[in-house]
Amino acid sequence: MPIVDVLTSGQLLFAALVTGSVYALVALGLNLVYGTMRMLNVAHGDLVMLGAYAAYWAFSIAGISPLVAAPVVACLGAALGYGLYRGLFRRLLAVAPSDAGRMEGNSLLLFFGLSIILQNVAAMLFTPNNRAIQYLDEVWRVGNVAMTGNRIATLLLAGTTCIGIALFLARSTAGLAMRAVIERREAAFIVGVDVDRVQWSSFALGFASAALAGVLMSMLEQFSPFSGFPFTIAGFIVIILGGLGNVMAGLVAALLLGVIETYGVALTSANLRSVLLYGCFVAALLLFPNGLLSRSARR
């Protein structure tokens, strides 16, 4: 296919929007956890994997639609995040609340261990074989663009959720408290923000968004116990490009990453998808350490 036809393809643009919306949902939770607590959650993609399995078994065993199961799975993810925060990570924060370097190092080790445990337990319980859900796979056509129902549902649900959380952070008291802790933790504590409440709320919301992304991903592609790590990398790329705590810029960065991946695969090969993803990660670290869309330069 000529390059001009690829670049002007409405089909590829729709695919890029769907991919970017899922990446935005994944990165949103990762951004909240790292922003409020400076914890490197390298197990974030494994939460996506668990959400996909939850939707798969609900659909396979009980015949429950993934769209119906989505809010339940998100609530279960939130409960898991709250439990882990209260049972484990709250103690870690109490050990070195002002030492950011030590906090990041300790959290990296803990989350890495959690990632290995989740992957191997899932492989033991569900086998390492790929799974998939065949749901809403009928084709809808708008002009020359063919869209399946599951991709339309993914775009609408992921986009609506991201915009809703962005409005929550911008308009509500609890959301403004989260933003205050992300931007100036010590100052937020001084003016009376309940930092502990913000932290467990960020954990719960971050885990819930990852689980929801897993439900949506289960309708789009195959998954296995070891398919979560690329979503972790995608989330970190979005955070780097969008800037820490800047949710709206993160949405734009996620769509940009979706465009790069989708059009890059179309122009090269599907086998280079991981190369494109990790290449973007390295390039973002080297070229935009403060964020392509970060507000730090203006400050």
TIVO-294773 format. One record per residue: x, y negated, z negated of N, C-alpha, C in turn. Coordinates in steps of 0.05 Angstrom, whole numbers, padded with zeros to 5 digits, always signed. Each point is the difference from the previous one (the first is absolute). Example, Ala and Ser with C-alpha at 12.3 -4.5 7.8 and 13.67 -1.06 7.14 Angstrom:
BEGIN
+00264+00114-00156-00018-00024+00000+00018-00024+00000;-00007-00021+00014+00016-00024-00001-00015-00022-00014;
//
This chain:
BEGIN
+00017+00024+00000-00017-00024+00000+00018-00025+00000;-00006-00019+00018+00016-00025+00000-00001-00015-00027;+00022-00014-00006+00001-00014-00025-00022-00021-00003;-00006-00013+00022-00022-00021-00002-00026+00013-00007;-00006+00023+00010-00025+00014-00006-00001+00009-00029;+00024+00008-00011+00001+00008-00028-00005-00024-00018;+00013-00022+00006-00002-00024-00017-00028-00012+00000;-00015+00004+00022-00027-00012+00002-00022+00021-00004;+00007+00023-00011-00019+00021-00004-00017-00006-00024;-00026-00001+00004-00019-00003-00023-00001+00024-00017;+00005+00024+00012+00000+00025-00015+00023+00000-00021;+00023-00009+00009+00023-00001-00019-00004-00021-00021;-00012-00023+00007-00006-00021-00019-00018+00010-00022;-00021+00015+00008-00019+00011-00020+00015+00020-00018;+00017+00017+00011+00015+00020-00016+00019-00015-00019;+00012-00022+00009+00018-00015-00017-00015-00012-00024;-00024-00010+00005-00016-00012-00021-00008+00021-00021;-00007+00024+00009-00007+00021-00019+00024+00008-00017;+00023+00004+00013+00024+00007-00014+00008-00022-00020;-00001-00025+00009+00007-00022-00017-00018-00003-00024;-00026+00006+00004-00019-00003-00022+00006+00021-00022;+00008+00024+00008+00007+00021-00020+00026-00008-00014;+00020-00010+00015+00025-00009-00012-00005-00023-00020;-00019-00017+00007-00006-00023-00018-00012+00010-00026;-00017+00020+00001-00012+00011-00024+00021+00014-00017;+00019+00015+00012+00021+00013-00015+00018-00021-00013;+00008-00020+00016+00019-00020-00011-00013-00017-00021;-00026-00004+00000-00013-00016-00019+00004+00010-00029;-00004+00026-00003+00005+00012-00026+00029+00000-00008;+00017+00005+00018+00029+00000-00005+00009-00028-00009;-00011-00020+00013+00007-00028-00006-00009-00008-00028;-00024+00009-00008-00010-00007-00026+00017+00013-00023;+00007+00025+00004+00016+00014-00021+00028-00012-00002;+00013-00004+00023+00027-00012-00001-00001-00029-00009;-00020-00015+00009-00002-00028-00006-00004-00005-00029;-00017+00015-00013-00007-00006-00028+00020+00013-00020;+00013+00022+00008+00017+00014-00018+00029+00006+00010;+00006-00008+00024+00026+00005+00012+00007+00030-00001;-00020+00017+00006+00004+00029+00002-00001+00009+00028;+00021+00015+00008+00002+00010+00028-00015+00027+00001;-00024-00001+00009-00017+00024+00001+00006+00015+00026;+00020+00016+00001+00007+00016+00023-00019+00024+00003;-00018+00004-00020-00020+00022+00002-00026-00011+00011;-00001-00025+00010-00025-00012+00009-00011+00016+00023;+00016+00008+00019-00009+00015+00023-00012+00027-00008;+00010+00012-00022-00011+00025-00009-00028-00003-00011;-00007-00024-00010-00027-00005-00008-00018-00001+00024;+00010-00010+00023-00015+00001+00025-00005+00030+00007;+00021+00016-00002-00003+00029+00005-00021+00013-00017;-00001-00006-00026-00019+00011-00019-00029-00009+00008;-00002-00025+00007-00027-00010+00009-00010+00015+00025;+00019+00006+00018-00008+00015+00024-00009+00028-00007;+00014+00013-00018-00008+00027-00009-00027+00000-00014;-00004-00021-00017-00026-00002-00014-00023-00002+00020;+00004-00016+00020-00021-00003+00021-00003+00026+00016;+00022+00014+00005-00001+00024+00016-00015+00022-00015;+00006+00004-00026-00014+00021-00015-00029-00007-00005;-00006-00025-00004-00028-00008-00004-00016+00005+00025;+00012-00004+00023-00013+00004+00026-00002+00030+00006;+00021+00015-00005+00001+00029+00007-00017+00017-00018;+00001-00006-00026-00014+00017-00019-00029-00009-00004;-00005-00026-00004-00027-00010-00006-00013-00014+00023;+00014-00003+00022-00012-00014+00023-00005-00029-00004;+00014-00013-00019-00003-00028-00006+00015-00017+00020;-00013-00019+00012+00013-00018+00019+00023-00014-00012;+00022-00003+00014+00023-00015-00011-00008-00029-00007;-00018-00012+00015-00009-00027-00007-00016-00001-00026;-00014+00021-00005-00015+00002-00026+00019+00006-00023;+00020+00017+00006+00020+00007-00021+00020-00022-00005;+00003-00019+00018+00020-00021-00002-00001-00015-00027;-00023-00011-00008+00000-00015-00025+00006+00018-00024;-00009+00025+00000+00006+00018-00022+00029+00006-00002;+00013+00005+00024+00029+00006+00000+00015-00025-00009;-00009-00024+00008+00013-00024-00009-00001-00003-00030;-00023+00006-00011-00004-00001-00030+00018+00020-00014;+00003+00024+00012+00018+00020-00012+00029-00010+00001;+00007-00013+00023+00027-00011+00002+00005-00022-00021;-00021-00016-00005+00003-00021-00020+00003+00012-00028;-00015+00022-00005+00002+00013-00026+00027+00012-00004;+00012+00012+00021+00027+00011-00001+00020-00022-00006;-00003-00023+00014+00018-00022-00005-00001-00010-00029;-00025-00003-00010-00003-00009-00027+00012+00019-00020;-00004+00026+00005+00011+00021-00018+00030+00000+00000;+00012-00002+00023+00029-00001+00002+00012-00024-00013;-00014-00023+00003+00010-00024-00012-00001+00002-00031;-00022+00009-00010-00003+00002-00029+00018+00022-00012;+00003+00022+00014+00015+00022-00011+00030-00001+00005;+00009-00014+00020+00029+00001+00007+00012-00027+00005;-00011-00015+00019+00014-00024+00009-00002-00024-00019;-00020+00000-00017-00002-00021-00020+00024+00001-00019;+00008+00024-00007+00024+00003-00017+00025-00009+00014;+00002+00005+00026+00023-00009+00015+00001-00031+00001;-00022-00013+00002-00001-00029+00000+00007-00011-00027;-00006+00015-00021+00006-00010-00028+00029+00002-00006;+00015+00018+00014+00028+00004-00006+00017-00024+00009;-00005-00009+00025+00016-00022+00010-00018-00020+00016;-00017-00014-00014-00019-00018+00014+00013-00023+00015;+00024-00008-00008+00013-00023+00013+00023+00007+00018;+00007+00026+00001+00023+00009+00016-00011+00011+00027;-00002-00017+00020-00012+00008+00025+00016+00022+00014;+00027-00002-00001+00016+00020+00013-00003+00028-00012;+00000+00001-00026-00004+00025-00014-00028+00011+00005;-00019-00018+00000-00028+00008+00005-00003+00013+00028;+00011-00012+00020-00002+00011+00027+00014+00027+00002;+00024+00002-00012+00014+00025+00001-00014+00023-00014;-00010-00006-00024-00015+00021-00015-00026+00008+00015;-00014-00020+00010-00025+00007+00014+00005+00015+00025;+00022-00006+00014+00007+00014+00024+00004+00030-00006;+00015+00006-00021+00005+00028-00008-00026+00014-00008;-00017-00014-00016-00025+00012-00009-00019+00006+00024;-00003-00020+00017-00018+00004+00023+00011+00020+00019;+00026+00002+00003+00012+00020+00018-00006+00028-00011;+00003+00003-00027-00006+00025-00012-00030+00007+00003;-00017-00020-00003-00029+00004+00003-00006+00008+00029;+00014-00012+00019-00004+00007+00029+00006+00029+00005;+00023+00009-00010+00009+00028+00004-00021+00019-00013;-00009-00007-00024-00020+00017-00013-00026+00002+00016;-00010-00023+00009-00025+00000+00015+00002+00015+00026;+00022-00003+00014+00004+00014+00025+00001+00030-00004;+00015+00009-00019+00003+00029-00004-00025+00013-00012;-00013-00014-00018-00025+00010-00011-00021+00003+00022;-00002-00021+00017-00019+00001+00022+00007+00023+00019;+00026+00004+00006+00008+00022+00017-00006+00027-00012;+00002+00002-00026-00005+00025-00014-00031+00006+00000;-00016-00021-00004-00029+00004-00002-00013+00002+00028;+00010-00017+00019-00014-00002+00025+00015+00012+00024;+00024+00011-00005+00019+00010+00021+00011-00024+00016;+00023+00003+00012+00012-00022+00015-00012-00004+00028;-00020+00015+00007-00012-00002+00027-00014-00027+00004;+00000-00009+00025-00014-00025+00007-00030+00005-00002;-00014-00021-00009-00029+00000-00002-00011-00024+00015;-00025+00001+00007-00013-00022+00013-00030+00002-00003;-00014-00022+00003-00029-00001-00002-00011-00009+00027;-00019+00016+00011-00013-00008+00025-00027-00013-00008;+00000-00026+00001-00023-00015-00009-00003-00026+00015;-00024-00006+00009-00005-00025+00015+00019-00002+00024;+00003+00022+00015+00018+00000+00023-00013-00006+00027;-00026-00008-00002-00013-00008+00025+00012-00025+00011;+00000-00003+00026+00014-00023+00014-00020-00022+00007;+00007-00024-00007-00016-00024+00007+00017-00016+00019;-00012-00011+00020+00014-00016+00020-00009-00029+00000;+00020-00018-00001-00005-00029+00003+00018-00009+00023;-00012-00003+00023+00016-00006+00024+00018+00024+00006;+00026-00005+00002+00019+00021+00006+00012+00012-00025;-00009-00008-00023+00011+00010-00025-00018+00022-00012;+00012+00023-00004-00014+00023-00012+00007+00001-00030;-00020+00000-00016+00003-00001-00029-00015+00023-00013;+00013+00015-00017-00014+00021-00015-00013-00012-00025;-00021+00013-00009-00014-00010-00023+00017-00001-00025;+00018+00019-00004+00017+00000-00024+00019-00023+00000;+00010-00008+00024+00019-00023+00001-00015-00026-00005;-00024-00002+00011-00016-00024-00006-00006-00003-00029;-00008+00023-00013-00006-00001-00028+00025-00006-00017;+00023+00010+00008+00025-00006-00014+00007-00029+00002;-00002-00012+00023+00006-00028+00004-00019-00017-00017;-00025+00006+00000-00020-00017-00014+00004+00003-00031;+00004+00025-00009+00002+00004-00029+00026-00010-00011;+00022+00006+00014+00026-00010-00010+00002-00031+00002;-00010-00011+00022+00001-00029+00003-00017-00014-00021;-00024+00011-00004-00018-00012-00020+00011+00001-00028;+00012+00023-00007+00012+00004-00026+00023-00020-00005;+00018-00002+00020+00023-00018-00003-00009-00029-00003;-00020-00008+00016-00010-00028-00002-00014-00004-00026;-00015+00020-00010-00013-00002-00025+00020-00003-00023;+00021+00015+00000+00020-00002-00021+00015-00027+00002;+00005-00009+00024+00012-00026+00003-00017-00022-00011;-00026+00001+00004-00018-00019-00011-00002+00002-00031;+00002+00025-00010+00000+00004-00028+00024-00013-00013;+00024+00003+00013+00024-00012-00011-00001-00031+00002;-00014-00010+00020+00000-00029+00005-00022-00015-00016;-00022+00014-00006-00023-00014-00011-00007+00007-00029;+00005+00025-00008-00009+00009-00026+00021-00007-00022;-00009-00001-00024+00018-00005-00023+00021+00022-00003;-00010+00025+00002+00019+00023-00003+00020+00000+00023;-00009-00007+00024+00018-00001+00023+00021-00021-00003;-00009-00024-00009+00019-00021-00005+00020+00007-00021;-00008+00015-00020+00018+00009-00021+00021+00019+00012;-00008+00018+00018+00019+00017+00014+00020-00016+00016;-00009-00019+00015+00018-00017+00016+00019-00015-00018;-00010-00009-00023+00018-00015-00019+00022+00018-00010;-00007+00025-00007+00021+00018-00010+00020+00007+00022;-00010+00003+00025+00018+00006+00022+00020-00023+00005;-00010-00025-00002+00017-00022+00007+00017-00010-00023;-00011-00001-00024+00014-00010-00024-00009+00016-00024;+00012+00022-00005-00009+00018-00021+00002-00013-00028;+00023-00012-00006+00004-00012-00027-00019-00023-00004;-00003-00017+00021-00018-00023-00003-00029+00009-00003;-00008+00022+00014-00027+00010-00003-00005+00010-00029;+00020+00013-00012-00003+00009-00027-00003-00023-00020;+00016-00022+00005+00000-00023-00017-00027-00014-00001;-00013-00001+00024-00026-00015+00001-00023+00018-00007;+00005+00025-00009-00021+00016-00012-00011+00022+00018;+00013+00006+00022-00009+00022+00017+00006+00027-00014;-00020+00018+00000+00004+00026-00012+00016+00017+00020;+00026+00000-00003+00018+00013+00019-00005+00030+00000;-00004+00012-00023-00005+00029-00001-00025+00008+00016;-00021-00016-00002-00024+00006+00015+00005-00004+00030;+00015-00020+00007+00006-00004+00028+00016+00024+00011;+00018+00010-00016+00018+00022+00009-00016+00025+00005;-00018+00008-00019-00015+00025+00005-00021-00004+00021;-00010-00024+00003-00019-00006+00022+00014+00003+00027;+00025-00010+00002+00015+00002+00025+00006+00029+00006;+00007+00015-00020+00005+00029+00004-00025+00014+00010;-00022-00005-00012-00025+00012+00008-00008-00008+00028;+00001-00026+00006-00007-00009+00026+00019+00009+00022;+00026+00001-00007+00019+00010+00020-00003+00029+00006;-00005+00017-00020-00005+00028+00004-00026+00005+00015;-00020-00016-00006-00026+00003+00013+00002-00006+00030;+00015-00021+00007+00002-00008+00028+00016+00021+00016;+00020+00012-00013+00016+00022+00013-00018+00024+00004;-00016+00008-00019-00018+00023+00003-00020-00005+00022;-00011-00024+00001-00019-00007+00021+00014+00001+00028;+00024-00009+00002+00015+00002+00025+00003+00029+00008;+00004+00018-00020+00003+00028+00006-00026+00012+00012;-00023-00008-00011-00025+00009+00010-00003-00008+00030;+00007-00025+00006-00003-00009+00027+00020+00014+00018;+00024+00004-00009+00021+00013+00016-00008+00029+00006;-00014+00013-00018-00008+00028+00004-00018+00003+00025;-00015-00021+00007-00017+00002+00023+00014-00006+00026;+00025-00010-00001+00014-00010+00024+00021+00019+00009;+00014+00014-00018+00023+00016+00008+00004+00023-00020;+00017+00019+00009+00007+00022-00018+00017-00009-00023;-00002+00014-00022+00016-00007-00024+00009+00026-00014;+00020-00003-00016+00011+00023-00015+00010-00012-00027;+00009+00018-00019+00010-00011-00025+00024-00018+00002;+00013+00000+00024+00025-00016+00003-00004-00023+00020;-00025-00007+00005-00005-00021+00020-00003-00028-00012;+00005-00003-00026-00005-00026-00012+00023-00020+00002;+00025+00010+00002+00022-00018-00002+00000-00022+00022;-00007+00006+00025-00001-00021+00020-00018-00023-00007;-00022+00006-00015-00018-00021-00009+00014-00018-00021;+00017+00012-00017+00015-00015-00019+00018-00020+00014;+00014+00010+00021+00018-00017+00015-00015-00022+00014;-00023+00006+00012-00017-00020+00013-00008-00021-00020;-00008+00008-00025-00008-00019-00020+00023-00019-00007;+00024+00010-00004+00022-00017-00006+00007-00019+00023;-00003+00009+00024+00005-00018+00023-00019-00023-00001;-00026+00006-00005-00020-00021-00001+00006-00020-00022;+00009+00010-00023+00007-00018-00023+00023-00018+00008;+00020+00012+00012+00024-00016+00008-00007-00021+00020;-00016+00007+00020-00008-00020+00021-00019-00021-00011;-00019+00008-00016-00020-00018-00010+00008-00017-00024;+00019+00010-00015+00008-00014-00024-00014+00011-00024;+00014+00002-00022-00011+00011-00025-00024-00017-00010;-00022+00013-00005-00023-00013-00011-00018-00015+00020;+00009-00002+00024-00015-00015+00021-00018+00020+00015;-00024+00003-00010-00018+00021+00010-00008-00006+00029;-00008-00024+00006-00010-00006+00027+00023+00002+00020;+00024-00008-00008+00023+00003+00018+00006+00030+00004;-00005+00016-00022+00003+00029+00003-00019+00012+00020;-00024-00010+00002-00019+00010+00020+00011-00005+00028;+00010-00024+00004+00011-00007+00026+00024+00018+00006;+00017+00004-00020+00024+00016+00004-00007+00029+00006;-00021+00010-00013-00009+00028+00006-00010+00003+00028;-00015-00020+00010-00009+00001+00028+00023-00002+00019;+00020-00016-00007+00024-00002+00017+00015+00027+00001;+00002+00013-00023+00013+00027-00001-00016+00020+00017;-00027-00002-00002-00016+00018+00017+00004-00004+00029;+00003-00026+00008+00005-00006+00028+00027+00011+00009;+00020-00005-00016+00027+00010+00007+00001+00030+00003;-00013+00014-00019+00000+00030+00001-00016+00010+00024;-00024-00011+00004-00017+00011+00021+00011-00006+00028;+00008-00025+00005+00011-00007+00026+00028+00012+00004;+00015+00003-00022+00026+00013+00002-00002+00029+00008;-00019+00014-00012-00004+00028+00008-00010+00002+00029;-00018-00018+00008-00010+00001+00028+00022-00005+00020;+00019-00018-00007+00022-00006+00019+00023+00020-00001;+00001+00015-00021+00022+00020-00003-00011+00028-00001;-00002+00010-00025-00010+00028-00004-00011+00002-00028;-00020+00018-00003-00011+00005-00026+00020+00012-00020;+00021+00013+00011+00021+00011-00017+00016-00021-00013;-00001-00025+00010+00015-00022-00012-00016-00017-00020;-00022+00010-00008-00017-00015-00019+00015-00006-00026;+00013+00021-00011+00015-00004-00025+00024-00018+00004;+00013+00002+00024+00023-00017+00006-00009-00029+00000;-00023-00006+00012-00010-00027+00001-00007-00010-00028;-00012+00017-00016-00008-00008-00027+00025-00007-00017;+00019+00019-00001+00024-00005-00016+00017-00022+00012;+00000-00003+00026+00014-00022+00012-00011-00027-00008;-00027-00002-00001-00012-00024-00010+00007-00006-00029;+00002+00022-00016+00007-00003-00028+00028-00012-00003;+00019+00010+00015+00028-00010-00001+00001-00029+00010;-00014-00005+00022+00001-00027+00012-00013-00020-00019;-00022+00008-00013-00013-00018-00019+00018-00007-00023;+00015+00020-00010+00018-00005-00022+00023-00019+00008;+00010+00004+00024+00023-00016+00009-00008-00028+00009;-00022-00002+00014-00007-00026+00013-00019-00017-00017;-00017+00013-00015-00020-00015-00015-00001+00008-00030;+00022-00002-00015+00000+00009-00027-00020-00015-00018;-00007-00025+00007-00019-00015-00015-00029+00001+00012;-00002+00015+00022-00027+00002+00012-00002-00017+00025;-00009+00012+00021-00004-00015+00025-00022-00022-00004;-00019+00006-00016-00023-00018-00005+00000-00010-00029;+00023+00002-00013+00002-00008-00028-00003-00030-00003;-00010-00008-00023-00003-00028-00006+00024-00011-00016;+00020+00017-00005+00023-00008-00016+00016-00022+00013;+00002+00001+00027+00015-00021+00014-00012-00027-00004;-00027-00001+00001-00014-00026-00003+00003-00010-00028;+00001+00018-00020+00004-00009-00027+00027-00012-00005;
//
